[in-house]
Amino acid sequence: MCDTIAALAPTSTDAHTFLAKNSDREPNEAQLLTVVPHRTHAELRLKTTYTEVDQVRETNAVLLCRPFWMWGAEMGINEHGVAIGNEAVFTRGGYGAAGLTGMDMLRLALERCDSARSAVDTIIALLEQHGQGGNCGFTKQFFYNNSFLVADTTDAWVLETVGKQWARKKVSGTGAISNLLTIGSDWDELSPGAEAFAKQKHLRRGEDRMDFAASFSEPLFTKFSRACARRASSLSSLGSAAPATIATMKAALRQHDDPGYALRAGSVGSVCMHFGSLVGDQTVGSMVADLDKSGPVAWVTGASAPCIALFKPIALDAEGAGMFGEDQQEEALNYWLQNERILRNLHNNYIEKHQAIEKLRAPLERRFEEMMADTAREYRKQAARECFELEKEYRVAVWKAIEPLDHPTRHSLVFSLQWRRENRELVRRWSTYSQSSENARTV
């Protein structure tokens, strides 16, 4: 489960376009920040998660938020200010057993394209040549098709796919995708074989123009994912007369469907999703891409649960970002695990601890935004690294603030057993995450 939203420059402040995404995956599926610089390549072939594709001679610098075991990424930006988020969509017509994953196609498009339109064209070409497929679950079998929200400094597109078939639609003002097909008969372009494929499967809906969503949506999984409710929440967060800002995009990713949410159970209706009870996924990484024409900046958590996580800036250019490089992925994992300790501690007395964290977090995030706004482009990477250094002091202050509030919270037996199992598995998988006094009493 995931949610992606975009606000184009005409409806946002200072002529910036924004794209934001929450990546919802299994709670122990660490999501790493990965920065790859602009490169030239001598090799002819490239190994993705499950298959090989032709390599291109030159690739862009990219910032990726990726599940630790995948080649591809859930979301990211490139040096040209192109940002992409993808979603699992549940469809009729079958899923591919092998091929490129949606995350592979996302990364390939970022590495190869300099505009949103060309990124959509590239994903379509890859889809038609290689197909999509492969298990996208971490500890379970999980197959699905994909949708994409792609933006650059001036344009944004929605691309929705079923096998090798697709529909695309240009975004006007604001847009959002979730775990459902949204393009009906209002598509701007439809794959040449979509009509014939739908008729062959006895799925075609619509009159003169085929309704892509009505034809291919799988109703049961789509309904119980509550994707429609989450997408509506995302759009409503951008629907006011006030222009979108970095702050409003972050707030959109922090939404719960219950304002009094107390972390006693998970909910698939929340944009900020928490694992537990009947919910098997959790928001394990978040990103807000500020597609400033002077150079892109990504605001990332590198952590689960944006409702409590701190967003920090990463400035990207052709040389990379000066942090989270491919040779620093062990540090990227340890960074995610450090933040995970805080989240799991909040299972005891979430409401009071969340309030204590917010008192520390809100002024620091405002400070970060001011630092980046006041810094010339050539010094943004340095300013971003300073923000990550300040986070170290912030993390110490957070522990000091929440430790006095640590007292047992009554959860359901199922919720408690689920989290004890996840905690044990996380320790087994990564010894660097120890059940110290900081996180031993999480449930």
C-alpha positions in Angstrom: 0.0 0.0 0.0 1.3 3.5 -0.9 0.1 7.0 -1.7 1.6 9.6 -4.0 0.5 13.2 -4.6 1.6 16.1 -6.8 1.0 19.8 -6.9 2.1 21.6 -10.0 3.6 25.1 -10.0 0.5 27.1 -10.8 -1.1 25.9 -7.5 2.0 26.0 -5.4 4.1 28.7 -4.0 7.2 30.3 -5.6 6.5 28.5 -8.9 7.7 25.1 -7.5 6.2 21.7 -8.3 6.0 19.2 -5.5 5.7 15.4 -5.5 5.3 13.4 -2.3 5.0 9.8 -1.5 4.6 7.4 1.5 6.0 3.9 0.8 4.1 1.3 2.7 5.7 -2.1 3.0 6.4 -4.8 5.6 7.5 -3.3 8.9 10.9 -4.9 8.9 11.6 -4.1 5.2 14.2 -1.4 5.7 14.1 1.3 3.1 17.4 2.8 2.3 18.4 6.2 0.9 20.7 5.6 -2.1 22.4 8.3 -4.1 24.1 7.5 -7.4 26.1 10.1 -9.4 25.9 10.9 -13.1 27.8 8.1 -14.9 29.0 6.8 -18.2 28.9 3.0 -18.8 31.0 0.6 -20.9 28.9 -2.5 -20.1 26.2 -3.5 -22.5 23.7 -5.2 -20.1 22.3 -4.2 -16.7 20.9 -6.6 -14.1 17.8 -5.3 -12.4 15.9 -7.1 -9.6 14.9 -10.2 -11.6 15.9 -9.6 -15.2 18.5 -8.0 -17.5 18.0 -5.0 -19.9 20.2 -3.1 -22.3 22.4 -0.6 -20.5 22.6 3.0 -21.9 25.8 4.8 -22.3 25.0 7.6 -19.8 22.8 7.8 -16.7 21.6 10.6 -14.6 22.4 11.2 -10.9 19.5 9.9 -8.8 18.3 9.9 -5.2 16.4 6.7 -4.5 14.3 5.4 -1.6 14.4 1.7 -2.1 13.7 -1.5 -0.3 17.1 -2.8 0.8 16.8 -6.1 -1.2 15.7 -4.5 -4.5 17.6 -2.9 -7.4 14.7 -0.6 -8.1 13.1 2.1 -5.9 9.7 3.1 -4.5 10.3 6.7 -5.2 13.1 9.1 -6.2 14.3 12.2 -8.0 17.1 12.9 -10.6 19.4 15.7 -11.3 17.0 17.2 -13.9 14.2 17.6 -11.4 12.2 14.6 -12.4 10.4 12.8 -9.6 8.5 9.5 -9.6 6.4 7.5 -7.2 4.8 4.2 -8.0 1.8 2.2 -6.6 0.7 -1.4 -6.6 -2.7 -1.7 -8.4 -5.0 -4.7 -8.2 -6.3 -5.6 -11.6 -8.1 -8.3 -13.6 -6.3 -9.9 -16.5 -3.5 -11.5 -14.5 0.0 -10.6 -13.2 3.4 -11.4 -14.8 5.5 -14.1 -13.2 8.7 -12.5 -14.4 9.8 -9.2 -15.8 10.6 -5.7 -14.6 9.1 -4.7 -11.3 7.4 -1.3 -11.1 10.3 -0.2 -8.9 12.8 -1.2 -11.6 11.0 0.8 -14.2 10.9 3.8 -11.9 14.7 3.7 -11.4 15.4 3.2 -15.0 13.3 6.1 -16.0 15.0 8.4 -13.5 18.4 7.3 -14.6 17.6 7.9 -18.3 15.2 10.8 -18.6 15.3 14.6 -18.3 11.5 15.3 -18.3 8.3 13.8 -17.0 7.0 13.2 -20.5 10.2 11.3 -21.5 10.1 9.3 -18.3 6.5 8.1 -19.1 7.6 7.3 -22.6 10.6 5.3 -21.2 8.4 3.3 -18.8 6.0 2.5 -21.6 8.9 1.3 -23.8 10.3 -0.9 -21.1 6.9 -2.3 -20.2 6.2 -3.2 -23.8 9.6 -4.8 -24.4 10.1 -6.6 -21.1 6.7 -6.8 -19.4 6.2 -6.4 -15.7 6.2 -9.1 -13.0 8.1 -10.9 -10.3 7.4 -11.3 -6.6 7.5 -7.8 -4.9 6.9 -9.1 -1.4 9.7 -9.3 1.2 8.7 -12.3 3.3 5.6 -13.2 1.3 4.4 -13.7 -2.2 3.0 -10.4 -3.6 2.3 -9.8 -7.3 0.7 -6.8 -8.8 0.6 -4.3 -11.7 1.7 -0.7 -11.3 0.7 2.9 -11.6 3.1 5.9 -11.6 2.9 9.6 -10.9 5.7 11.4 -12.7 6.5 15.1 -12.3 9.1 17.6 -13.4 9.3 21.4 -12.8 6.4 22.1 -15.1 4.4 18.9 -15.9 3.0 15.8 -14.2 1.5 12.6 -15.6 -0.4 9.6 -14.3 0.5 6.3 -16.0 -1.6 3.2 -15.1 -0.7 -0.3 -16.4 -2.2 -3.8 -16.7 0.4 -6.2 -18.0 1.7 -4.6 -21.1 -1.3 -2.4 -21.5 -1.5 1.2 -20.3 -3.3 4.5 -20.1 -1.8 7.9 -19.4 -3.3 11.2 -18.4 -1.8 14.6 -17.9 -2.3 16.2 -14.4 -3.9 19.6 -14.1 -3.2 21.4 -10.9 -3.0 18.6 -8.3 -3.1 14.8 -8.7 -2.9 11.7 -6.5 -2.6 8.0 -7.0 -3.1 5.1 -4.6 -3.6 1.4 -4.9 -6.4 1.6 -7.5 -6.8 2.5 -11.1 -8.1 6.1 -11.6 -8.1 6.7 -15.3 -11.5 6.0 -16.8 -12.5 7.1 -20.3 -10.7 10.4 -19.7 -7.3 9.1 -20.8 -5.1 11.2 -23.0 -3.5 8.2 -24.6 -4.3 4.5 -24.5 -2.0 1.6 -25.5 -2.7 0.3 -29.0 -3.6 -3.2 -27.7 -5.7 -2.2 -24.7 -9.1 -2.5 -26.4 -8.3 -5.9 -28.0 -6.8 -7.2 -24.7 -9.9 -6.2 -22.8 -12.3 -7.7 -25.3 -10.3 -10.9 -25.4 -10.6 -11.2 -21.6 -14.3 -10.1 -21.7 -13.5 -7.1 -19.6 -14.2 -4.1 -21.8 -16.3 -1.4 -20.2 -17.3 2.0 -21.5 -19.1 3.1 -24.7 -17.2 5.0 -27.4 -14.1 5.4 -25.4 -13.0 2.4 -23.3 -13.1 3.0 -19.5 -9.6 1.8 -18.4 -10.4 1.6 -14.6 -13.8 0.0 -15.0 -12.4 -2.5 -17.4 -9.5 -3.7 -15.4 -10.0 -2.9 -11.7 -10.2 -6.0 -9.4 -13.0 -4.9 -7.1 -12.3 -7.0 -4.0 -8.7 -6.1 -3.2 -9.2 -2.5 -4.4 -12.1 -2.1 -2.0 -10.5 -3.6 1.1 -7.2 -1.7 0.5 -9.3 1.5 1.2 -7.2 3.1 -1.6 -10.2 5.3 -2.6 -10.4 6.8 0.9 -6.6 7.4 1.1 -6.6 9.1 -2.3 -9.5 11.3 -1.3 -7.6 12.3 1.8 -4.5 13.2 -0.2 -6.5 15.3 -2.7 -8.4 17.1 0.1 -5.1 18.0 1.8 -4.2 20.0 -1.4 -7.7 21.2 -2.2 -7.8 24.4 -0.2 -7.3 27.9 -1.7 -3.9 28.1 0.0 -0.9 27.2 -2.2 0.9 23.9 -1.6 4.2 24.2 0.3 6.8 21.8 1.6 5.0 22.0 4.9 1.6 21.1 3.5 3.0 18.2 1.5 4.6 16.8 4.7 1.3 17.3 6.5 -0.5 15.3 3.8 1.8 12.4 4.3 1.3 12.5 8.1 -2.5 12.0 8.0 -4.4 9.4 10.0 -8.0 8.5 9.3 -8.7 8.9 13.0 -7.6 12.2 14.5 -7.4 10.6 17.9 -5.2 7.7 16.6 -3.4 6.0 19.5 -1.4 3.2 17.7 -3.6 0.4 19.2 -4.2 -1.1 15.8 -3.3 -0.6 12.2 -5.5 1.1 9.6 -5.3 0.8 5.8 -7.4 3.9 5.7 -4.5 6.1 6.9 -2.1 7.8 4.5 0.4 7.4 7.3 0.0 3.6 7.7 0.8 1.6 10.8 1.2 -2.2 11.0 -0.9 -4.3 13.3 -4.1 -6.3 13.7 -5.4 -6.9 10.1 -2.9 -4.5 8.5 0.3 -6.1 7.2 2.0 -3.0 5.9 3.5 0.1 7.4 4.9 3.4 6.0 8.6 2.6 6.0 9.8 5.7 4.1 8.6 9.1 3.0 9.7 11.7 0.5 8.7 15.2 -0.6 10.4 16.3 -3.8 10.7 20.1 -4.2 11.3 20.4 -7.9 12.8 23.9 -7.9 14.0 25.1 -11.3 17.3 26.1 -9.7 17.9 22.5 -8.6 15.9 19.7 -7.0 15.8 19.1 -3.2 14.2 16.0 -1.7 12.9 16.1 1.9 13.2 12.5 3.2 12.6 10.7 6.5 14.9 7.7 6.0 12.5 6.3 8.6 9.2 4.7 9.2 6.1 6.6 10.3 6.1 10.2 9.0 3.7 11.1 11.8 6.8 11.1 14.1 9.7 11.1 11.8 11.8 14.2 11.0 12.1 15.3 7.3 15.6 16.4 6.2 16.7 17.9 2.9 19.0 16.2 0.4 20.2 18.5 -2.5 21.1 16.6 -5.7 23.3 17.5 -8.6 25.2 15.6 -11.2 27.9 14.6 -8.7 25.3 13.2 -6.3 24.6 14.5 -2.8 27.7 13.9 -0.7 25.9 11.3 1.4 24.2 7.9 1.2 26.3 6.8 -1.8 26.3 3.2 -3.1 29.4 2.5 -1.0 27.6 3.8 2.1 24.6 1.5 2.2 25.6 -0.2 5.4 25.5 3.3 7.0 22.1 3.9 5.3 20.7 0.7 6.9 22.0 1.7 10.3 20.5 5.1 9.9 17.1 3.6 9.2 17.5 1.2 12.2 18.4 4.1 14.5 15.1 5.8 13.6 13.2 2.6 13.9 14.1 2.3 17.6 12.2 5.6 18.2 9.1 4.4 16.4 8.9 1.1 18.2 9.4 2.8 21.6 6.2 4.8 20.9 4.1 1.7 21.0 4.0 2.5 24.7 2.1 5.8 25.3 2.0 6.9 21.7 -0.1 10.0 22.2 2.0 11.7 24.9 5.3 10.7 23.3 4.1 12.0 19.9 3.2 15.3 21.5 6.6 15.5 23.1 8.4 14.8 19.8 6.3 17.3 17.9 7.4 20.1 20.3 11.0 19.3 19.2 10.4 18.4 15.6 8.2 21.3 14.4 10.7 24.2 15.1 13.6 22.1 13.8 11.8 21.4 10.5 11.0 25.1 10.1 14.7 25.8 10.7 15.7 23.3 8.0 13.3 24.9 5.5 14.7 28.4 6.3 18.3 27.1 6.0 17.6 25.7 2.5 15.6 28.7 1.3 18.4 31.1 2.4 21.2 29.1 0.9 22.6 29.7 -2.6 22.4 26.7 -5.0 26.1 25.9 -4.9 26.0 25.5 -1.1 22.8 23.5 -0.7 24.5 20.2 -0.4 26.6 21.5 2.5 23.5 23.0 4.1 21.7 19.6 3.8 24.6 17.8 5.4 24.4 20.2 8.3 20.7 19.4 8.7 21.6 15.7 9.1 24.3 16.6 11.7 21.7 18.6 13.6 19.5 15.5 13.6 22.0 13.7 15.8 21.4 16.3 18.5 17.7 16.1 17.9 17.7 12.3 18.4 19.3 12.7 21.8 16.8 15.3 22.8 13.9 13.0 21.6 15.1 10.1 23.8 15.5 12.5 26.8 11.9 13.7 26.2 10.2 10.4 25.8 12.0 8.2 28.4 10.1 9.7 31.3 6.8 9.0 29.5 7.5 5.3 29.1 4.9 3.3 30.8 3.0 0.1 29.6 0.1 0.6 27.3 -2.6 -2.1 27.0 -2.9 -3.4 23.4 -4.9 -6.3 22.1 -3.2 -9.7 22.4 -3.0 -10.0 18.6 -1.3 -6.6 18.2 1.2 -7.3 21.0 2.1 -10.8 19.6 2.5 -9.4 16.1 5.0 -6.7 17.2 6.9 -9.1 19.5 7.4 -11.3 16.5 8.5 -8.4 14.3 10.9 -7.2 16.9 12.5 -10.6 17.3 12.8 -11.0 13.6 14.5 -7.6 13.2 17.1 -8.5 15.8 17.7 -11.8 14.1 18.2 -10.2 10.7 20.4 -7.3 11.8 22.5 -7.6 14.9 23.1 -3.9 14.9 19.5 -3.5 16.0 19.6 -4.7 19.6 16.8 -4.9 22.1 18.4 -2.3 24.4 16.6 -0.3 27.1 15.5 2.1 24.4 13.3 -0.4 22.6 12.8 -3.5 24.7 9.4 -2.5 26.0 7.8 -1.6 22.7 4.6 -3.7 23.3 
